[in-house]
């Protein structure tokens, strides 16, 4: 079971109230049959994994983010 979590992240400069970072990040995760026999549990694992992957991708983006651009 595969889930993709699409999340739009944005950072707003509090001084200027302008958006300085905006990105939609898609994090995908697949929970295998061997991870959980029951489908609802597999879906839960896939949702949690997709959210975790999405956050990991966001952190990678923020580490490369240069606000002076």
N, C-alpha and C positions, 0 to 999 in steps of 0.2 A: 504494500500500500504506500503510495507516494503522495506527499503533500508539498505544495509550494506556498510559502507565505510571502506575499507582496506587501511591503510596508513603505510608506512615504515618510522620509525623515527630512526635517528642515531645522536649520539653526538661524536664529534671528539675532542681529546685533542690537543689544539693548539701548545703545546710545542713538543709533540712527533709525532703529526699527525696520531696517532692511534685511531681507533674507540673504544670508551669506553662503548658505549651503542648502541644496535641495536635491534629493535623489530618491528614486524608488528602487528598493533593493529586493531581489527575489531570492529567497533561501529555500532550497529544496532538500527533503530528506525522505528516504525510503525505509520503512519498517518491514522487515522480512517475516515470512510465515514462522520462521524459527524463533523470532523475537517474542511472538505471542500467538497462541492458537486462536483466541477469541478475536474476532474482527474489530470490535469496539476498542479493545485494549491496544490492538495494532494501530488503529487510527489515532488513539491518544498518544502513543509513542511517536508516530509520524508527525503529529502536530507539534509536539514538544521539540522534536529534532529539527523541524523546519524553523521554529522560532529561534532555537539555539544557533542554527546555521546563519540565520538572518542577522542576528546580533554580532556574530563573529565577522561577517562580511562588513557590517557597519563599522566595527572597530578598525578593520583594515582600511576602510575608506577614510575614517577620521585621522588615522595615523599619517596618511598621505595628504590630508587637507592642508592647504596653505591659504589662510584668510586674506593675505595681502594681494592675491591674484585678482 
